[in-house]
Each structure stands twice: as C-alpha cells, then as structure tokens.
Amino acid sequence: MREKTLMKLGLLFSVIGMIFLYFFSEIIDVNQVLINNIKNEDVGDDIRIVGIVDDIKDFEKTMIIDIKEGQEIVSVVIFKDGKLEIKKGSKIDVWGEIKEYKGKLELIGEEIKVVQ
C-alpha cells in the first residue's frame, strides 16, 4: 500500500514540477544589451541585441551579419536551417551566445527576428 502511495505522490510532484517549469520558462527573458556594452567578460553569456543590418555575408550553411547600433558594430553568426529574409538596412532583434573568434567578440545567433 505504501509503495502505491509513494508512486502516486512521485507522479503528482513530477507533473506539478513540469507545469511549473513550463510557465517559468515563458517568463524568462534574455537581457537586451547595447552593442558598446559587450565586453570580454560576457563571453559565454546569452544576450539580446537590436540593431540595423550594416553588412551581410551569405555562405552555403552560415550567414555573417554585421549589426550596427550607433557607431558600434558586432558580427552575428547564423547557422542557416531554412530561408532567411534579411536585407541590409533592416532592423533586427537577435539573441544568442557571445563568443570570441580571432580576438573579436561575436554573437552566435540562436533566434533572429526582423523588427522592421
């Protein structure tokens, strides 16, 4: 009898935990950062930036987008898995992880949205 009760309690708390995690994940937001505030200490952090597309380098499986905010520019690397409709001059919102490549900071884009 106790095993059945423990099994039911375990299942109940597992379901409650999954529901909690689902709703909690909906309210978590990645901090928006100004491009000029990105520092070496941010390597490995997930951030969100908004800026204007200054340049696009389109390769077979990747796309490197230079995003400008004021006078500052950061490169965003996107691994393509479909058609990406981004044009120079578009305003985009990108979140991803800051990495260092050849001494420069870049953003490995996880999600990208055209704002305008």
ChimeraX attribute file (.defattr): number of C-alpha atoms within 10 A of each C-alpha:
attribute: neighborCount
match mode: 1-to-1
recipient: residues
	/A:1	5
	/A:2	7
	/A:3	8
	/A:4	9
	/A:5	10
	/A:6	11
	/A:7	10
	/A:8	12
	/A:9	12
	/A:10	12
	/A:11	12
	/A:12	11
	/A:13	11
	/A:14	12
	/A:15	12
	/A:16	12
	/A:17	11
	/A:18	11
	/A:19	12
	/A:20	11
	/A:21	11
	/A:22	11
	/A:23	10
	/A:24	10
	/A:25	10
	/A:26	8
	/A:27	8
	/A:28	8
	/A:29	9
	/A:30	13
	/A:31	11
	/A:32	14
	/A:33	13
	/A:34	15
	/A:35	19
	/A:36	13
	/A:37	9
	/A:38	16
	/A:39	10
	/A:40	13
	/A:41	8
	/A:42	15
	/A:43	16
	/A:44	13
	/A:45	12
	/A:46	18
	/A:47	22
	/A:48	22
	/A:49	23
	/A:50	21
	/A:51	23
	/A:52	22
	/A:53	23
	/A:54	18
	/A:55	16
	/A:56	16
	/A:57	10
	/A:58	12
	/A:59	10
	/A:60	7
	/A:61	10
	/A:62	13
	/A:63	18
	/A:64	19
	/A:65	24
	/A:66	20
	/A:67	27
	/A:68	21
	/A:69	17
	/A:70	11
	/A:71	7
	/A:72	13
	/A:73	19
	/A:74	21
	/A:75	21
	/A:76	27
	/A:77	18
	/A:78	21
	/A:79	15
	/A:80	13
	/A:81	8
	/A:82	7
	/A:83	6
	/A:84	12
	/A:85	8
	/A:86	15
	/A:87	15
	/A:88	13
	/A:89	14
	/A:90	16
	/A:91	20
	/A:92	18
	/A:93	18
	/A:94	23
	/A:95	22
	/A:96	22
	/A:97	17
	/A:98	23
	/A:99	18
	/A:100	14
	/A:101	9
	/A:102	6
	/A:103	8
	/A:104	10
	/A:105	18
	/A:106	22
	/A:107	27
	/A:108	21
	/A:109	22
	/A:110	15
	/A:111	11
	/A:112	18
	/A:113	14
	/A:114	17
	/A:115	12
	/A:116	9
